[in-house]
Amino acid sequence: MKNFLSFILSALFVVNSAVYAQGTIDDYKRAYSMYGKYSGKIFYSNVSPRWIDGTHKFWYVRNTPQGDVYVVVDADRKERAELFDHKLLAAALSEKCGKTIKADALSLSQLVVTAGVDTFYFNNNGRRWMYEKSTDRLTDRGEVYRRSGRQRHWMERDDEKEASPVSSPDGKYIAYIKECNIYIREKSTGVERQLSNDGTLGNYYSAYIKWSPDSRMVASCKIRPTEKRYVYYVESSPNDQLQPKLHKQEYAKPGDELPFKHPCVFEVESGRAIVPSIELFSHQYELRALRWSGDSRTLTFEYNQRGHQVYRVLELSVADGSVRPIIEETSDKYVNYSRYFRHDLSDGKHIIWMSERDNWNHLYMYDRSTGKPLHQITKGEWYVRDIQRVDENAQQIYFSANGVKKSEDPYHIRYYRIDFDGKNLTDLTPEKGTHTAWYSHDMKYLVDVYSTVEEAPEAVLRTSANGKEVMKLEKADVSRLLAEGWKAPEVFVAKGRDGKTDMWGLIARPSNFDASKSYPIIEYIYQGPGNQYVPKSFRPFDWNMTAIAELGFIVVMVDGMGTSFRSRAFENVCYKNLQDAGLPDHIAWIKAAAKKYPYMDIDRVGIYGCSAGGQESTTALLHYPDFYKAAYSACGCHDNRMDKIWWNEQWLGYPVGEQYKKSSNVENAHLLRRPLMLVVGEMDDNVDPASTMQLANALIKAGKDFELVVIPGARHTMGESFGEHKRYDFFVRHLLGVNPPAWDEIK
């Protein structure tokens, strides 16, 4: 009887899918056409101003239906004009380059405009040019410099062994490293003296030498290096040879031993060495930011303790070598050291410091002499994002923040000014939306560009005195986009796992949406801590949502607990708990959406993602198989012991222990009972591709069926065009229940 009912339900599902005809050739063709259909349909948007040094003038590029136009705005006069005669410059470039360059398609990269707005420097056609507007004179300044040679990969540690010699502030000496030790040479005589004598290959002095302002001392860190870990990649199909290539990349992983740095100071004349006790910085993850005080009496440096539960700003007295903390952050979970801002005031007595200590990210005024905060500058259930300027003369701080305005999306960013004493908080960008601002050199004006997911960008010029609008610049024209049938995704808010906290996300529907149909749901996930990911500004095409919806899906995305910019407690859910991935919040949110919109089929939910999203999509399938029915996982860090050190030790802690196993998809591979497609780039230089292969190995040993797609030559990828098509077919097959059309039939 049970088998008969299953047969009937399956038959109904197939019939239902056939009636609605989702996942057809036409759907595929439409999906692949969406980017071209929506691109180039918005004008007077993408304003990205550049203030001209020392002036109240700025230039930007207007994208008009007739082509790009470079314009200049005089903020004082409230006037806009073309920056130059486009036809004259295009003609001059065409003559010099020997090919036709159109006036409405000028591409002037690295453009620099002089204060008089009469001379321009820019790159075009591989050359650097100077153009003098008044005489229509174009001068070739030579070939654009291209960096050659191998550049250090972002995963590689800076060993601090190489740097240019450093001149003393008084110009009498230069300091440098020779045979692992610090040397100085008197410029007038050429006499060389060795200051340190104990540097060795295994315990050498950093080439990043810091002179004291009075030129009497030099500071450097003595570095004890460690053996490095490397990841190896086989490039199976290189472009320049038949045989494969082996690649090697430095790649520190959780638990690996790290270098140890010991700040030291040397007096130039006497040669006296000031070598402090390591008591307050003995268990290093990182030691950085050597900085002299203005009076040359102290040297500060910053210490991030392994495990990230202690972060100190330390002060070394050169008089007696003592070290004391002048700022200390502690946490039973982790100090969010990437939320960093420090400004030492010129009076030498105060420091402005950023901290999450009251559960929100805020600014504090510190007394340097006592190492204690005098007062909290910003305060409230909102989040300071970035600081644009500390104006010591006016005793004011310019910064951006989200969550201040309680009546709108808490992730929307606005720009503010506040006094040092925490008074007179002023909103300089009062319109609804998420804002990006550019200030003039003296902070008198700002250009403000703002939008929401549903509302197209507007650009205005404002005064920084109170945020009042001085001049309208641009309002995006989306009429051509709307004529193509474009509709914005819906911003949807629902409670999370606790039934109290709002979760914010997006719902994207296909362009031929029909509320009488039933639509499977696909969630695009990237839930890695340290940021927030659901789009908040206007975008006509979302690579992760727009096209795949056309196959007959409702596509959703939501920021759950464990992501950033709400509160410390909201993010800290991730601590030693990456397995959580915010999924209980996502599930509650999707269920709320499906309750409101019955055409969202809660019984057919798929999920996909890349990188952290690759890990999380598989995690969803392993631990919530009754909700998530299929997953596509690209380049996932499926076992955090295999991934990069800085990401994983912050969220999962140190030392490496059971919490890493708990979050591992490899350890939990035996739980798989839903369709899974794993995708990996064989040259992934972000997440070790062995992480995906080890998951595949565990699944094979557990006797589990799954699909594995390896993209030759690809690095960190969602799957490139091949993987995209595989992803489309995967969800059409497993969520729509129909056989995808043959690839050759889709052009």
Secondary structure, 3 states (H helix, E strand, C coil): CHHHHHHHHHHHHHHHHHHHCCCCHHHHHHHHHHHHHHCCCCECCCCCCEECCCCCEEEEEEEECCEEEEEEEECCCCEEEECCCHHHHHHHHHHHHCCCCCHHHCCCEEEEECCCCCEEEEEECCEEEEEECCCCEEEEEEECCCCCCCCCCCCCCCCCCCCCCEECCCCCEEEEEECCEEEEEECCCCCEEECCCCCECCEEECCCCEECCCCCEEEEEEEECCCCCEEEEEECCCCCCCCCEEEEEECCCCCCCCCEEEEEEEECCCCCEECCCCHHHCCEEEEEEEEECCCCCEEEEEEEECCCCEEEEEEEECCCCCEEEEEEEECCCCCCCCCCCEEECCCCCEEEEEECCCCCCEEEEEECCCCEEEEECCCCCCEEEEEEEEECCCCEEEEEEECCCCCCCCCCEEEEEEECCCCCCEECCCCCCEEEEEECCCCCEEEEEEECCCCCCEEEEEECCCCCEEEEEEECECHHHHHCCCCCCEEEEEECCCCCCEEEEEEECCCCCCCCCCEEEEEECCCCCCCCCCCCCCCCCCCCCHHHHCCCCEEEEEECCCCCCCCHHHHHCCCCCCCCCCHHHHHHHHHHHHHHCCCEEEEEEEEEEECHHHHHHHHHHHHCCCCEEEEEEECCCCCHHHCCHHHHHHHHCCCCCHHHHHCCCCCCHHHCCCCEEEEEECCCCCCCCHHHHHHHHHHHHCCCCCEEEEECCCCCCCCHHHHHHHHHHHHHHHHHCCCCCCHHHCC
